Amino acid sequence: MIFTVAIDGPAAAGKGTISRAVAAQFGFRHLDTGLLYRAVSAKGGDPVDAARGLRPADLDRDDLRSLAAGQAASRVAAIPAVREALAGFQRRFAREEGGAVLDGRDIGTVICPEAEVKLYITASAEVRAHRRWLEVGGDEAQVLAEVRERDARDMGRDTSPLRAAADAVVIDTSEMPVDEAVRRASDIVERALEARR
Ligand code: C5P
């Protein structure tokens, strides 16, 4: 069975948690596509060369999850040739036999517009910054400023800007416990699977 769940949205909205839970529940493979952009910027050198030469081992670094790595990733992600170099791998992952969950910014709009399920997970910038701050500590106002800066860059770029696909279901997690968001996402996937049976 070929079945793609595309999960897009801004940083710290809950995409990762929801994606992992949905993948585990339905036995689908999961790809955190943000990690690809983080790894490209962490490799250094020319970002287009880094994207073209990206290898699985490049994703294994333990410095990819920091706030700084996220900011740096959003800069290389604005380069059209970097996005192009990473697109084929993501598309193959999405359409391989067995079902796949991909989370990112442009999965439902550009990488896999034919996805069987499209979700757009969002929350207010304040709530997202607070969640990130609970994980990383430091100055919360600074974390909020960085969240806003990254949103502006990801939503404002010319190539594949972050936005909900017209046919995506929007889940706003600002005032929703994570298990409720996971349940809603799972229900939507379950219904889409049933419709195909
Ligand atoms: O999701 P994550 O925070 O790991 O993504 C890091 C950055 O990578 C994002 O801010 C965004 O600029 C970029 N990205 C993207 N398209 C994706 C996934 C991530 O442009 N599909």
Boltz pocket constraint, residues with backbone or C-beta under 6 A from the ligand:
constraints:
  - pocket:
      binder: B
      contacts: [[A, 11], [A, 33], [A, 34], [A, 35], [A, 37], [A, 38], [A, 69], [A, 70], [A, 73], [A, 74], [A, 75], [A, 77], [A, 78], [A, 103], [A, 104], [A, 105], [A, 106], [A, 107], [A, 150], [A, 154], [A, 160]]
      max_distance: 6.0
